[in-house]
Amino acid sequence: MKKILLINPPVYSTKGVVDITPYPPLGLAYLSAALRNAGFETEILDCFLEGKDIISSWEFFEMKMLFDDVLKIGLTSESIVEKIEEYKPDIIAITHMFSRQRNIVEELLLTIKMLFPRIITIIGGAHVTATKDSYDKTVNYIVIGEGERAIIEIASGKHGRYNQDIVQCDLIEDLNSIAYPDWGTANLEKYFGSKMSHGYRKYERFVPVQTSRGCPANCIFCTAHKTWGKKYRMRSPLNVIKELEYLKEEYDIEEIMFEDDNLTLNSKRALIIFNDMIKLDLAWDTPNGIAVWTLSEKLIDKMVESGCYNINFAFESGSQRVLDEVIKKPVKLKRAKELVRYAKSTGIGVGLFLVVGVPGETKKEIFQTLKLAEELKIYFPHISIATAYPGSELYDQCIEAGILREDYDYRDMHIRKASISTSEWTANKLEKILRSNRKKRIVKAFVNEPIKTLKRVRRKICK
């Protein structure tokens, strides 16, 4: 029996800003379930969770390259090596989700190859799939796309052993055929009690769930279709409900985070799921946001009835022209505003996702977007600065136009740092606009919603 160690690596985080929090590793839990069903032994090592209080200096070539405002958080290389020596795996698979963590992953692969040359190494995840990145022969297999089948093929020896081989399997059509995530190996209990995990959590015992894969939208800043494809693939309502029942019975789960890109794209299916959830008495949230164009008053009512306590509306822009011609998102602002107002009338929490700084957007349209939050009386919207992720249409546009900052680096790939400059604004000017707007919103929040705002401040202080 081959032993496989699944690793979530340490992370980069911006000093003074909570931009990434420990999160139950859904992807690794899926891989572990697939491997165990195929007869392999697995263990999951979440280096971020295990070392979330450790801020370490860089080893090897990274020491001189570390940006002043960026920290590495997670287990040190020495601690990771100790874990590997203790478990003695035949195979190590590392997930590489975010482009920003590129140098961390490369350092980890280099350490493994230097100290454990006989261990087979695998890399996969969203960044790998979007960029088809290479890793200087420090890894044996690069998995492109969904990994459940690919990792079993590798572990079974189907692909032999290479210095570096790219493995890609067809997308899984029948999502009901995939085993539920292996939360036992992921040690879910360690995540319970955290106030923040992909946003603020309402209850202590929470878990992420994904009911579908694929997104037919064409938003220029997104790379999700690189991993999941554009065809919308769904688990059946019965399959989803049975997983929720299992989670509640086995782990006493109180809260679900639906991580779909398009939870409500098929409204008939969504209504069935939400209706069946009523009897489960679970709270739930949509951290990734909801596709606004899929919603209706009827669907919102059923969401509230089934335990949803917060809906994040993914508007992106306050300009219809920008939505239609620049971002290419199928949102109609007039209808979307009606749905937000209706949702607020039900008493449910309402969040707003906005993106500014997309090439082709004017400075006036940026202010239109910022004013949208004020118009809807949402004083703490989630405002992202357009980030050119490798594999996105936006990245290709920026490279072709030569508008990325000259010192643009993978570590800049996060949604609070501007890296694109156009004829309308510079990166630094855009950041100043957002800082100024944030101060104004906080003042208005205290004036219009003093109790709610004080609670929010207290929550941030006590997190």
URBEL-V960381 format. One record per helix or strand of 2 or more residues. SS is the DSSP state (H for helix, E for strand). FROM is the first residue (numbers start at 1). TO is the last residue. If there is no record, write none. Layout:
# URBEL-V960381
SS FROM TO
SS FROM TO
This chain:
# URBEL-V960381
E 3 8
E 11 14
H 26 37
E 41 46
H 47 50
H 60 62
E 70 73
H 77 87
E 91 95
H 99 115
E 120 124
H 126 131
E 141 144
H 148 155
E 165 168
H 175 177
H 183 186
H 188 191
E 206 209
E 212 213
H 224 228
E 233 234
H 237 251
E 255 258
H 267 280
E 283 285
H 292 294
H 297 305
E 308 316
H 320 327
H 333 345
E 349 356
H 363 375
E 382 385
H 393 401
H 410 412
H 427 448
H 450 461
